[in-house]
Amino acid sequence: MSGPSSLMCQAACKWVETKEFDARQADSLGTLPDAVTECIRPFLLTTHGNGIFDPHTILSRNLYTLASFLLRHREAPLSMEAFFYAALIGDQIMVERILNYGSLLDLKQEEVNESLKAAACGGQKKLVEHLLSRAYPLGGVPHPSQQGINEALEATAVDGNVDLIEHFLNRPYPPEGVPSPNQNGINNLLMAVTQRGNIHLVEHLLSRA
């Protein structure tokens, strides 16, 4: 995106970042016109055009504050967008609320996987553990799949949080429930941290027992 729309998005992002964000005050940031919000949305999406919000894009473009703003002030409380933003910023109450109303949103495997990936990408250890350990009753929202676990582990490379990575690898995984990361997941994590040039984390992964 370029031209006036790009400039409008940059101005909107700058405007949000200059405000003192207070999640306890619903109107602490005011509101953005719908036209401005629509210019912002493409900056939060993947470049593949599939409509999935990408945590890598948000964090690499320093749009974390903007994601918080959209969650608190623009998105419907029960929506896919709110689910993603809440996971990224570690809002466990909001995430759990949306999971409990998953049938209304028709949450599918992909959305659950993406929320875990967003939480891992944002370094949200408490929320990651909640998503891995909570009960997923039959007939309700599905638990993260093997692919979701592997992708979430790989996403930890963004934040480079060793504690979170070790938590993924060492926590107990009951036989029935969320699967543990497999060899592909560990290999992809090692590749991701290598590509990011995180030498200390590469050495840690290669030297761990």
Buried (B, 14 or more C-beta within 10 A) or exposed (E): EEEEBEEBBEEBBEBBBEEEEEEEEEEBBEEBEEEBBEBBBEBBBEEEEEEBBBBBBBBEBEBBBBBBBBBBBBBEEBEBBBBBBBBBBBBBEBBBBBBEEBEEBEBEBBBBBBBBBBBBBBBBBEBBBBBBEBEBEEEEBBBBBBBBBBBBBBBBBBBBBBEBBBBBBEEEBEEEBBBBBEEEBBEBBBEBBBEEEBEEBBEBBEEEE
